[in-house]
Amino acid sequence: MEASPSISSPVSKLMLILCVCLFFGFSSSLSFLSPAIVNSTLEHRNHTAISNFRVLNRKYLSDCPFRNPFLNISVSKSSDLSDEEFVTVTVTGVLYPSRHDWVAMISPAHSDVSSCPFNGILYAETGDLSNLPLLCHYPVKAQFMSNDPDYLSCKKKECKKRRNGKCKFTTCGGSIIFHVINIRTDIEFVFFAGGFATPCILSRTQPVNFANPKKPLYGHLSSVDSTGTSMRLTWVSGDKEPQQVEYGDDGKTQTSEVSTFTQENMCSSALPSPAKDFGWHDPGYIHTAVMTGLQPSSTVSYRYGSEAVDWSDKIQFRTPPAGGSDEMKFLAYGDMGKAPRDASTEHYIQPGSLSVVKAMSDEVNNGNVDSIFHIGDISYATGFLVEWDFFLHQITPVASRVSYMTAIGNHERDYVNSGSVYSTPDSGGECGIPYETYFPMPTPSKDRPWYSTEQASVHFTVISTEHDWWVNSEQYKWIQKDLASVDRSKTPWLIFAGHRPMYSSLDGFLSVDKFFVKSVEPLLLKNKVDLVLFGHVHNYERTCSVFRNKCMGIPTKDDNGIDTYDHSNYTAPVHAIIGMAGFSLDKFNKNNATWSLSRVAKFGYLRAHATKQEIQLEFVNADTRKVEDSFRIIRRKID
């Protein structure tokens, strides 16, 4: 540790509290708050998950009292960063290496990383007087210098003073590697002492720019209808001027529509949300264009961008099969998020996401996938907007190659007084705005994120569990109408998907909402839904044919020992909880419900192969690529 940070005095804290009370009026600012949030540190942790790094902005930034004249921090590339690279950050001139020394990557580089005492008023207004904010802007990521195994032992010495040819005074140093992607704004590396609990600034680099902050990046595909003849491409750029997607052998082009969102669009409350406050990062401009005149189940090449800002690489993608055709292969999962490709700590890390994407990418490259369905809890940015860029970068190997369809989850939509069913702060103030901008689905309109689509023999009904689903609500009536409209001679299989489950072995309201089940489950039975896919709970679980917590039918074993549900004599839907694609896994308890037939707490995804006669489904372990569970749904005749 370079120097012990000073501790703010109780007197100074008391003075700030008095100033706050005089400024806002103590009774008016606190009396309306419930006791549950008067100590709002817990409320804030809900936004950010629990760790010292994730509540940095709740800490008081003290000054390092001693300035070391030898100290220096440098980066291996000082300008013109590429769209993705690993850079080495080196710290030298350290007098006393400490396990509490760390380096933060800040963006934009002009962000204020000093203390923000006036922001403290905003937190004190909520009754949280224990800690003041640390940084005016949140670090993108951070690493402890001890990630260099030679740092604490001072194996990398530098001689700073010599006498008579002999070294009389040495300092220590170390290097750590950061994975950097093009987030358009300049970045800066800042060296701190004191750990995440009591940090103080020691030194910082000069700003480092990206070679092309306007570069079109992170293109991902989605279906716009059930024909397989049109596909939407959405990408991100630092340029607001329309760009093009160029596709096919004859070089067809479509011009992009351009949109964005601002800090003012984010939600907030008495406690400023991360999205509205220190978690904000400019998203650049989101471009979207629809490629038309395609053939279903075919391979097409494309690139996107413009001569002014550069073009993406040429990419090949596969169009989905048309609704009513025979065969399709798809992957499905929920709760993925993202994880760093270096040793960094970030706001929210979903440790299984990298292995899941790698395994799925191999399947896509082998031509085994027509579409992907990601059913909620998409990036887990939760108000720390730069993390959407990291997520989009992570899924590019799959989402740029096949249709990537999504459903909204609590971590995209929920916020107090925002219109969501659940008044939790889970979106960190995003309120669905970044999600709907990055992932435009064929929905009725903005903030009505429900839709249906047909591919081959399957009709998919995708709902929002975060919007009103009570009987006779707008969404309920839409679900009722959509399920009743399915032509089972054209698409014999009906799959219903959303985020929060109707069944889970994990107890508690946060797992299953009995009111949601009571409202919507009868529609599934009435319309003979074959398969129900949910996430939210972070494991894999499969049920019997279940309704109202009772097994209405039990699968039989086929000749290969695989559980087979015969829907020729339909009894009830089969449910699969598939929230195991990245977020830390939820372990099962020992009390197994009678309707629960298979339980696996491992990272992976659901692989499906549908024809008009059957759907074969497998839960694939992303780490081993082994099938951990398999089942079939068959129908000997078409309804």
C-alpha positions in Angstrom: 0.0 0.0 0.0 1.4 3.4 -1.0 0.1 5.3 1.9 -2.6 4.8 4.5 -5.7 6.8 3.5 -7.0 9.2 6.0 -10.3 8.5 7.6 -12.9 11.3 7.3 -13.7 12.7 10.7 -17.1 12.3 12.4 -17.2 16.1 12.7 -17.1 16.6 8.9 -19.8 14.0 8.4 -21.9 15.7 11.0 -21.5 19.0 9.3 -22.6 17.5 6.0 -25.6 16.0 7.7 -26.6 19.4 9.2 -26.1 21.1 5.8 -28.4 18.5 4.2 -31.0 18.9 6.8 -31.0 22.7 6.4 -31.0 22.4 2.6 -33.9 20.0 2.2 -35.7 20.3 5.5 -35.1 17.2 7.5 -38.7 16.2 8.1 -39.8 16.7 4.5 -36.9 14.7 3.0 -37.1 11.7 5.3 -40.6 11.3 6.7 -42.1 9.9 3.4 -39.6 7.0 3.3 -40.5 3.6 4.7 -38.3 2.2 7.4 -37.2 -0.5 4.9 -35.2 2.1 2.9 -34.2 4.6 5.5 -31.0 2.7 5.7 -30.7 2.6 1.9 -27.4 0.8 1.6 -29.4 -2.4 1.1 -31.6 -0.7 -1.5 -28.4 0.4 -3.3 -27.0 -3.1 -3.2 -30.1 -4.4 -4.9 -29.0 -2.3 -7.9 -25.5 -3.6 -7.9 -25.4 -6.9 -6.2 -23.2 -7.4 -3.1 -19.5 -6.8 -3.1 -17.2 -3.9 -2.0 -16.5 -3.1 -5.6 -20.2 -2.9 -6.5 -20.8 -0.3 -3.8 -17.8 1.9 -4.5 -20.1 4.9 -5.0 -21.3 4.5 -1.4 -17.8 5.0 0.0 -16.1 8.2 1.0 -13.1 9.1 -1.1 -10.2 10.1 1.2 -7.0 11.7 0.0 -3.7 9.8 -0.1 -1.8 12.0 2.4 1.7 11.2 0.9 2.7 11.9 -2.6 5.3 9.5 -4.0 7.6 11.3 -6.5 8.7 8.0 -8.1 5.2 6.7 -8.8 4.1 6.2 -12.4 1.4 4.4 -14.3 1.6 3.7 -18.0 -0.3 1.7 -20.6 1.2 -0.4 -23.4 -0.7 1.5 -26.1 -1.3 5.2 -25.6 -3.5 5.9 -28.5 -5.6 4.5 -31.4 -6.9 1.4 -29.7 -8.4 -1.2 -32.0 -11.9 -2.5 -31.7 -10.7 -5.3 -29.4 -7.3 -5.9 -27.8 -5.5 -6.7 -24.6 -3.4 -3.9 -23.1 -0.8 -4.0 -20.4 -1.0 -1.5 -17.6 2.3 -1.1 -15.7 2.8 0.6 -12.3 6.4 1.5 -11.3 8.0 3.5 -8.4 5.9 1.8 -5.7 7.5 2.1 -2.2 5.4 -0.4 -0.3 3.3 -2.9 -2.5 0.1 -3.8 -0.9 -2.7 -6.3 -1.6 -5.0 -3.3 -1.4 -3.5 -1.6 -4.5 -5.7 -1.6 -7.5 -6.2 -0.1 -11.0 -9.6 1.0 -12.4 -10.4 1.4 -16.1 -12.5 4.6 -16.4 -14.6 5.8 -19.3 -15.1 8.4 -20.5 -11.6 9.5 -19.6 -12.8 13.0 -18.5 -15.0 11.4 -15.8 -14.5 12.9 -12.4 -13.1 10.2 -10.1 -12.8 12.5 -7.1 -15.3 12.6 -4.3 -18.7 14.1 -5.0 -19.9 15.7 -1.7 -22.9 17.3 -3.3 -24.1 14.0 -4.6 -23.9 12.9 -1.0 -26.9 15.2 -0.4 -28.9 13.0 -2.8 -28.2 9.9 -0.8 -28.5 11.6 2.6 -32.0 12.7 1.5 -33.0 9.1 1.5 -31.8 8.6 5.1 -28.5 6.9 4.2 -26.0 9.0 6.2 -23.4 6.3 6.8 -21.3 6.7 3.6 -20.9 9.3 0.9 -20.3 8.5 -2.7 -16.8 7.7 -3.8 -16.5 8.3 -7.5 -18.6 10.7 -9.6 -18.5 8.1 -12.4 -18.4 4.3 -12.0 -15.3 2.3 -13.1 -15.9 0.0 -16.1 -13.7 -2.6 -14.5 -10.9 -2.9 -12.0 -8.0 -5.3 -11.0 -5.8 -5.6 -8.0 -2.1 -5.3 -8.7 -1.6 -8.6 -6.9 -2.9 -10.2 -10.1 0.7 -9.8 -11.1 2.3 -12.6 -9.0 5.6 -10.7 -8.7 4.0 -7.5 -7.4 3.7 -8.1 -3.6 7.1 -9.8 -3.4 8.7 -6.9 -5.3 10.5 -9.0 -7.7 10.4 -6.2 -10.3 12.7 -3.7 -8.7 14.0 -0.4 -10.1 17.0 1.4 -8.7 16.1 5.1 -8.0 19.3 6.2 -6.1 22.9 5.1 -6.6 26.0 5.9 -4.6 29.5 4.9 -5.6 28.1 2.6 -8.3 25.8 0.8 -5.9 22.0 1.0 -5.6 20.9 2.5 -2.3 17.2 2.9 -3.0 14.8 0.7 -5.0 11.1 0.8 -5.8 8.7 -1.9 -6.9 6.4 -2.4 -9.8 4.0 -4.7 -11.6 1.9 -5.2 -14.7 -1.7 -6.4 -15.3 -3.6 -7.0 -18.5 -6.9 -5.5 -19.4 -9.3 -6.7 -22.1 -10.6 -3.6 -24.0 -13.3 -3.3 -26.5 -14.4 -0.3 -28.6 -16.9 1.6 -26.3 -16.4 4.8 -28.4 -15.3 7.1 -25.5 -11.7 7.5 -24.4 -10.5 5.4 -21.5 -8.1 6.1 -18.6 -6.4 3.9 -16.0 -6.3 5.1 -12.5 -4.1 3.7 -9.7 -5.7 3.5 -6.2 -4.5 2.5 -2.8 -6.7 1.4 0.1 -8.7 -1.3 -1.7 -12.4 -0.9 -2.5 -13.4 0.0 1.0 -11.1 3.0 1.7 -9.6 4.0 -1.6 -7.5 7.0 -2.5 -6.1 8.1 -5.9 -2.3 7.7 -6.4 -1.8 8.3 -10.1 -3.5 8.1 -13.5 -2.6 7.7 -17.2 -3.4 10.1 -19.9 -6.6 9.4 -21.9 -6.4 6.6 -24.5 -8.6 6.9 -27.5 -10.0 4.4 -29.9 -8.8 4.5 -33.5 -12.4 4.6 -34.8 -15.0 5.5 -32.3 -17.6 5.6 -35.0 -16.9 2.0 -36.2 -20.1 0.0 -36.8 -20.0 -2.9 -34.3 -21.9 -5.7 -32.5 -24.4 -6.6 -35.3 -27.1 -9.0 -34.2 -30.0 -10.5 -36.1 -33.7 -11.1 -35.3 -36.8 -12.2 -37.1 -39.5 -9.7 -38.1 -42.1 -12.2 -39.2 -42.7 -15.9 -39.8 -41.8 -16.1 -43.4 -38.0 -16.5 -43.2 -37.7 -14.0 -46.0 -36.9 -10.9 -44.0 -34.3 -10.4 -41.2 -33.6 -7.4 -39.0 -30.0 -6.4 -38.3 -29.2 -4.1 -35.4 -25.8 -2.6 -34.7 -24.0 0.1 -32.7 -21.9 3.0 -34.0 -20.6 6.3 -32.7 -22.0 8.0 -35.9 -25.6 9.3 -36.0 -25.8 9.4 -39.8 -27.7 6.5 -41.5 -25.6 3.6 -42.6 -26.3 0.5 -44.8 -26.4 -3.2 -44.6 -25.2 -4.8 -47.9 -26.2 -8.4 -48.4 -26.6 -11.2 -50.9 -24.7 -12.2 -54.0 -26.2 -9.3 -55.9 -25.2 -6.7 -53.3 -28.7 -5.5 -52.2 -28.6 -2.6 -49.7 -31.0 -1.3 -47.0 -30.5 2.0 -45.1 -30.6 2.0 -41.4 -33.0 3.8 -39.1 -31.0 5.4 -36.3 -32.0 5.8 -32.6 -30.5 6.3 -29.2 -31.5 7.0 -25.6 -30.2 9.6 -23.2 -29.6 9.9 -19.5 -32.9 11.8 -19.2 -34.8 8.8 -20.5 -33.6 6.6 -17.5 -35.8 6.1 -14.5 -35.0 7.2 -11.0 -36.5 7.5 -7.5 -35.6 9.1 -4.2 -32.4 7.2 -4.4 -30.8 8.1 -7.8 -30.6 5.1 -10.0 -27.3 4.0 -11.5 -28.6 4.5 -15.0 -29.5 8.1 -14.1 -26.4 8.8 -12.1 -22.9 7.3 -11.9 -23.6 4.2 -14.0 -24.5 6.2 -17.2 -22.4 5.7 -20.3 -23.3 7.2 -23.7 -24.7 4.3 -25.9 -23.7 6.0 -29.2 -26.2 5.3 -31.9 -28.2 2.2 -32.5 -28.8 1.4 -36.2 -31.3 -1.1 -37.5 -32.3 -2.2 -41.0 -34.4 -5.0 -42.4 -33.0 -7.3 -45.1 -35.8 -8.3 -47.5 -36.1 -10.7 -50.4 -34.4 -13.6 -48.7 -35.1 -17.3 -48.9 -36.0 -19.3 -45.8 -33.4 -21.8 -44.5 -30.7 -20.4 -46.6 -27.2 -18.9 -46.1 -26.6 -15.2 -46.9 -23.5 -13.0 -46.5 -23.7 -9.4 -45.3 -21.7 -6.5 -44.0 -22.8 -3.2 -42.5 -21.5 0.3 -42.1 -20.6 3.0 -44.7 -17.7 4.4 -46.6 -17.6 7.3 -44.1 -17.2 5.3 -40.9 -15.8 1.9 -42.3 -17.5 -1.4 -42.8 -17.8 -4.5 -40.7 -16.2 -7.8 -41.8 -18.4 -9.8 -44.2 -20.4 -12.3 -42.2 -22.5 -15.3 -43.2 -25.9 -15.9 -41.6 -28.7 -18.5 -41.8 -32.3 -17.5 -42.3 -34.8 -19.4 -40.2 -37.2 -21.9 -41.7 -40.6 -20.5 -42.8 -43.6 -21.1 -40.5 -45.4 -24.2 -41.6 -42.4 -26.1 -42.9 -41.2 -29.2 -41.3 -37.9 -29.0 -39.4 -36.1 -26.5 -37.2 -33.2 -26.6 -34.7 -33.0 -24.0 -32.0 -31.2 -23.2 -28.7 -32.9 -21.6 -25.7 -31.9 -20.3 -22.3 -32.3 -17.4 -19.9 -30.2 -15.3 -17.5 -26.9 -15.2 -19.4 -25.2 -11.8 -18.8 -21.5 -11.5 -19.4 -18.1 -12.1 -17.9 -14.7 -10.4 -18.3 -12.0 -12.0 -20.5 -9.3 -10.8 -18.2 -8.8 -11.0 -14.4 -11.0 -7.9 -13.7 -13.7 -7.3 -11.2 -16.8 -5.8 -12.8 -20.1 -4.5 -11.5 -21.9 -7.7 -12.2 -20.3 -10.9 -13.4 -22.1 -14.0 -14.7 -19.4 -16.7 -14.6 -21.0 -19.3 -16.9 -21.7 -17.0 -19.8 -18.4 -17.4 -21.6 -18.5 -21.1 -21.7 -22.1 -21.1 -22.8 -21.4 -18.7 -25.7 -18.4 -20.7 -26.8 -20.3 -24.0 -26.8 -23.2 -22.4 -28.8 -20.8 -20.7 -31.2 -19.4 -24.2 -32.0 -22.9 -25.4 -32.7 -23.7 -22.4 -34.9 -20.5 -22.8 -36.8 -21.4 -26.5 -37.5 -24.7 -25.5 -39.0 -26.8 -27.0 -36.3 -28.8 -23.9 -35.3 -31.6 -22.1 -37.0 -32.5 -19.7 -34.2 -31.7 -18.8 -30.6 -34.2 -17.7 -27.9 -32.9 -15.8 -24.9 -35.8 -15.5 -22.4 -34.9 -12.6 -20.1 -32.1 -11.2 -18.0 -30.1 -10.4 -21.0 -27.0 -8.4 -20.1 -27.4 -7.7 -16.4 -26.2 -4.2 -17.0 -28.7 -3.0 -14.5 -28.0 0.7 -14.9 -24.3 0.4 -15.7 -24.8 1.2 -19.4 -21.3 0.3 -20.7 -22.0 -3.3 -19.9 -24.4 -3.5 -22.8 -21.5 -3.0 -25.1 -19.6 -5.9 -23.4 -22.6 -8.1 -23.7 -23.2 -7.4 -27.3 -19.6 -8.0 -28.0 -19.8 -11.4 -26.2 -22.8 -12.7 -28.1 -21.6 -11.5 -31.6 -20.2 -14.9 -32.6 -23.8 -16.4 -32.4 -26.2 -13.4 -32.7 -24.6 -12.2 -36.0 -25.1 -15.6 -37.5 -28.6 -16.7 -36.7 -31.9 -15.1 -35.5 -31.5 -14.0 -31.8 -34.9 -13.6 -30.3 -35.4 -12.3 -26.8 -37.9 -11.8 -24.0 -37.7 -9.1 -21.3 -36.7 -9.9 -17.7 -36.7 -8.2 -14.4 -33.2 -7.0 -14.8 -34.2 -5.2 -18.0 -37.5 -3.7 -16.9 -38.3 -3.5 -13.2 -38.2 -0.2 -11.3 -40.3 1.5 -8.7 -43.2 3.6 -10.1 -42.3 2.7 -13.7 -45.3 0.6 -14.7 -43.7 -2.8 -14.1 -45.6 -5.4 -12.2 -42.8 -5.7 -9.6 -41.6 -2.5 -7.9 -38.0 -3.7 -7.4 -34.9 -1.7 -8.5 -33.7 -4.7 -10.6 -33.2 -2.8 -13.8 -31.1 -0.1 -12.1 -33.2 2.6 -13.7 -33.1 1.2 -17.2 -36.9 0.5 -17.3 -36.6 -1.5 -20.5 -35.4 1.4 -22.7 -31.9 0.1 -23.5 -33.2 -3.5 -24.0 -35.9 -2.5 -26.4 -33.5 -0.2 -28.3 -30.8 -2.9 -28.7 -33.2 -5.8 -29.3 -36.2 -4.6 -31.4 -38.6 -7.6 -31.4 -41.8 -7.8 -33.5 -43.9 -6.4 -30.6 -47.1 -4.4 -30.8 -45.4 -1.2 -29.7 -42.9 0.2 -27.2 -43.1 -1.1 -23.7 -45.4 -3.8 -24.9 -42.7 -6.5 -25.2 -44.8 -9.5 -26.2 -45.0 -11.2 -29.6 -45.4 -14.4 -31.4 -43.5 -16.0 -34.3 -43.6 -19.2 -36.2 -40.6 -21.2 -37.5 -41.1 -24.5 -39.2 -43.5 -26.6 -37.1 -43.4 -24.4 -34.0 -45.5 -21.5 -32.9 -43.6 -19.5 -30.2 -45.7 -17.2 -27.9 -43.3 -14.9 -26.0 -44.6 -12.8 -23.2 -43.4 -10.3 -20.6 -43.7 -11.5 -17.0 -42.8 -8.0 -15.9 -45.9 -6.3 -17.4 -49.5 -6.6 -16.4 -50.7 -10.2 -16.9 -53.8 -10.1 -14.7 -57.0 -11.4 -16.2 -58.5 -9.0 -18.7 -55.3 -6.9 -18.8 -54.0 -5.9 -22.3 -51.3 -8.5 -22.3 -53.7 -11.2 -21.0 -56.1 -10.6 -23.8 -53.3 -10.7 -26.3 -52.1 -14.0 -24.9 -55.6 -15.4 -25.0 -56.1 -14.3 -28.6 -52.6 -15.5 -29.8 -52.9 -19.0 -28.3 -56.4 -19.5 -29.7 -55.3 -18.4 -33.2 -52.7 -21.1 -33.7 -53.3 -23.4 -36.7 -52.1 -26.7 -35.4 -52.2 -28.3 -38.9 -49.6 -25.8 -39.9 -47.6 -25.5 -36.7 -48.5 -28.5 -34.5 -46.2 -27.5 -31.7 -47.0 -24.6 -29.3 -44.2 -23.3 -27.1 -44.9 -20.6 -24.5 -42.0 -18.6 -23.2 -41.3 -15.8 -20.7 -39.0 -15.0 -17.8 -40.4 -15.7 -14.4 -41.4 -19.4 -13.9 -44.7 -21.0 -12.8 -42.8 -23.9 -11.2 -39.5 -24.1 -9.4 -38.1 -26.3 -6.6 -36.7 -23.1 -5.0 -39.1 -21.8 -2.5 -40.3 -18.2 -2.1 -42.2 -15.4 -3.9 -39.1 -14.3 -5.8 -39.0 -17.7 -7.6 -42.7 -18.2 -8.4 -45.6 -15.7 -8.2 -48.8 -17.6 -7.4 -50.9 -14.8 -8.8 -49.1 -15.0 -12.2 -49.8 -18.8 -12.1 -53.4 -18.4 -11.2 -54.0 -15.8 -14.0 -52.1 -17.4 -16.9 -51.8 -21.1 -16.4 -55.4 -21.9 -17.3 -54.8 -20.4 -20.7 -51.9 -22.8 -21.3 -54.0 -25.9 -20.5 -57.1 -24.6 -22.5 -55.0 -24.1 -25.6 -52.9 -27.3 -25.2 -49.5 -25.6 -25.0 -46.9 -28.3 -25.4 -43.8 -26.8 -23.8 -43.3 -23.9 -21.4 -39.9 -22.3 -21.2 -39.0 -19.9 -18.3 -35.8 -18.6 -16.7 -35.2 -16.4 -13.6 -34.2 -19.3 -11.4 -30.6 -20.1 -12.1 -30.6 -23.8 -12.8 -32.3 -26.4 -15.0 -35.5 -28.2 -14.0 -38.0 -30.2 -16.0 -41.5 -31.2 -14.9 -44.1 -33.8 -15.6 -47.2 -32.7 -17.6 -48.3 -30.4 -14.8 -51.2 -28.2 -13.9 -52.0 -26.6 -10.5 -49.0 -28.4 -9.0 -50.3 -31.8 -9.9 -48.9 -34.3 -12.4 -51.6 -34.8 -15.0 -49.3 -37.1 -17.0 -46.0 -38.9 -16.6 -43.6 -39.5 -19.5 -42.7 -43.0 -20.5 -39.3 -44.3 -21.5 -38.6 -45.0 -25.2 -36.3 -47.7 -26.5 -33.3 -45.5 -25.7 -34.5 -44.8 -22.2 -35.4 -41.2 -23.0 -38.5 -39.6 -21.3 -41.2 -39.3 -23.9 -44.4 -37.2 -23.5 -47.2 -38.4 -25.8 -49.4 -35.4 -26.6 -51.6 -37.5 -28.8 -53.5 -37.7 -25.6 -52.8 -34.3 -24.2 -53.0 -33.8 -20.4 -51.0 -30.6 -19.6 -47.9 -28.6 -20.6 -44.4 -29.7 -19.8 -42.3 -26.9 -18.1 -38.6 -26.4 -18.4 -36.8 -23.8 -16.3 -33.6 -22.9 -18.3 -32.0 -20.0 -16.4 -28.6 -21.6 -16.2 -26.8 -19.8 -19.0 -24.5 -17.6 -17.0 -25.6 -16.2 -13.6 -24.2 -18.0 -10.5 -26.2 -21.2 -10.1 -28.9 -21.8 -7.6 -28.4 -25.1 -5.8 -31.4 -27.4 -5.3 -32.6 -28.3 -1.8 -33.4 -31.9 -0.8 -37.1 -31.5 -0.8 -38.2 -32.4 -4.3 -41.7 -31.6 -5.5 -43.6 -34.5 -7.0 -43.9 -32.7 -10.3 -40.1 -32.2 -10.6 -38.6 -34.9 -12.8 -35.1 -33.6 -13.6 -32.9 -31.1 -11.8 -29.4 -30.0 -12.9 -27.4 -27.1 -11.4 -24.8 -26.7 -14.1 -24.2 -24.0 -16.8 -25.6 -24.8 -20.2 -28.5 -24.4 -22.7 -31.4 -26.2 -24.1 -31.0 -27.7 -27.6 -34.1 -28.5 -29.5 -34.9 -30.3 -32.8 -38.5 -30.0 -34.0 -40.3 -31.8 -36.8 -44.1 -32.1 -37.3 -44.0 -35.5 -35.5 -41.9 -34.7 -32.5 -39.6 -32.3 -30.6 -36.4 -33.7 -29.2 -34.9 -31.6 -26.4 -31.6 -31.8 -24.6 -30.0 -29.9 -21.8 -26.3 -29.5 -22.8 -23.6 -28.9 -20.2 -21.6 -26.0 -21.7 -18.3 -27.0 -19.9 -18.3 -30.7 -20.9 -20.7 -30.6 -23.9 -22.4 -33.6 -22.5 -26.2 -34.0 -22.5 -27.3 -33.8 -18.9 -31.0 -34.4 -19.6 -33.1 -35.3 -22.6 -36.7 -35.7 -23.4 -39.2 -35.9 -26.3 -42.6 -34.7 -27.0 -44.5 -36.6 -29.7 -47.8 -36.5 -31.4 -49.0 -39.4 -33.5 -51.8 -37.3 -35.1 -52.2 -33.6 -35.8 -55.0 -31.8 -33.9 
